[in-house]
Each structure stands twice: as structure tokens, then as C-alpha cells.
Amino acid sequence: MKVTVDLDRCQDHGQCAIAAPEVFRINDEGRLEFDGEPADELREAVEEAADVCPVQAILIED
């Protein structure tokens, strides 16, 4: 699984970090950081993170 985030769209709301903290996190500067190739067993959490993103900035590819 490959995860990408459109950082131009991302507004750093942090909903993804709540839904999938193993993959998404807000750094000390308040900006999003993420694992672009998380383990497949995290798919459900990553899909939830994509669903709750207010600006739909998260893309999941196989």
C-alpha cells in the first residue's frame, strides 16, 4: 500500500493522526508527517484517516 497526501490541500487539521497515529502525525511545527508505505495491516486505519480528512487530501494506492 502506498499513501500520499496532497500537502497543498492539507490544512493540518490532524484528524488523520487521530484515526491512524501509526501512520500520520503532526510534528512540533504543526505540520503533517506520514509514512508513505505503511504495513498492510494498517489499511483499515489508513482508510478511516482518508475518510475523516476534511479536505480529502489522502490518497491510497495498492
N, C-alpha and C positions, 0 to 999 in steps of 0.2 A: 504494500500500500504506500502511495506517495501522497503527502499532504502539502498543499501550497496555500498561502494566504496572500490575497491581493492587498499589500501593505498601503497602497494608495487609497483603498476603500476602508481599510481597518481604522476604527476610531478608538481602539484600545479600551473598549468597554469592559473586557475581562470575563465575559460570560463563558467563553471557551475554556478559560483557565479554571473556572468553577466546574464545568462539565467534564473536562479531561485534563486534570492537573499533571498527569504523567507526560502529556504532550505539549500543552500550552502553558505559558507563564508570563506574568508581567514583571519586567526587570526593575531594577532600582530607579531607572529613569522614567518609569511609567510606560514603557514601550513593550509591545508583544514580542516574545521569543517563542519558537516552536521547534519540535523535532520533525523534520521533513519526511522521515522514513520510520515511523513508529512500528512496533511489533503488531502483527495481525490480530492478536488477541485484544488489542485496544480499539479495534474497529468500531464497536458499538459506542464507546465513549466519544470517539472522534466524530462519528455521525451525529451524535447528540450535540456536540460542540458546534458542528456546522449548522444544525437546525436552529440552535438558540442564538446564533450570531445575528445581531440586529441589522447588519448591513450585508449579510450573506457573502462575506469575503473569503470563506474557507472552501477549498476545492479538494475533493478526494478522488484519487485515481488508483486503478489497480495496476 
